[in-house]
Amino acid sequence: MNKDKLKVSFEIDRYKVIGMLSRNCENAEEYNEIMDILEGKNEFVRDVNGSEELASRICNYALDSILVENPDLALRKRLDKEQKGEDAPDGNSNVIEIKGDDAKKLVETLCGILRKDK
């Protein structure tokens, strides 16, 4: 696999997908076509190249996965404190606060890893 790329995988309950399908189909033909595909597969792969919105969402999912699996990360600790309404860690910690253009550049860099710009 190309070192400039990340593969992000998710598992989701098949019935959640079927529920969303049923809410979005206007007739039995639409529903049955996609159900035939769902019944024949258990894995779907999509390249996000060309879809900035999708690439951004997947970047968020990837970062969320990293933070959930690594509760001792400084970023995770800061975000947990902020969510609880507590003060951010003091200046003696190893946490770096990233705001504004720097935060935007970081997100763009992470999303760029998922895009095929090169």
Stockholm file with secondary structure:
# STOCKHOLM 1.0

chainA/1-118         MNKDKLKVSFEIDRYKVIGMLSRNCENAEEYNEIMDILEGKNEFVRDVNGSEELASRICNYALDSILVENPDLALRKRLDKEQKGEDAPDGNSNVIEIKGDDAKKLVETLCGILRKDK
#=GR chainA/1-118 SS CCTTCCCCCCCCCHHHHHHHHHHHCSSHHHHHHHHHHHHHCSCCCCCCTTCHHHHHHHHHHHHHHHHHHCTTSHHHHHHHHHHTTCCCCCTTSSCCCCCHHHHHHHHHHHHHHHSCCC
#=GC SS_cons         CCTTCCCCCCCCCHHHHHHHHHHHCSSHHHHHHHHHHHHHCSCCCCCCTTCHHHHHHHHHHHHHHHHHHCTTSHHHHHHHHHHTTCCCCCTTSSCCCCCHHHHHHHHHHHHHHHSCCC
//
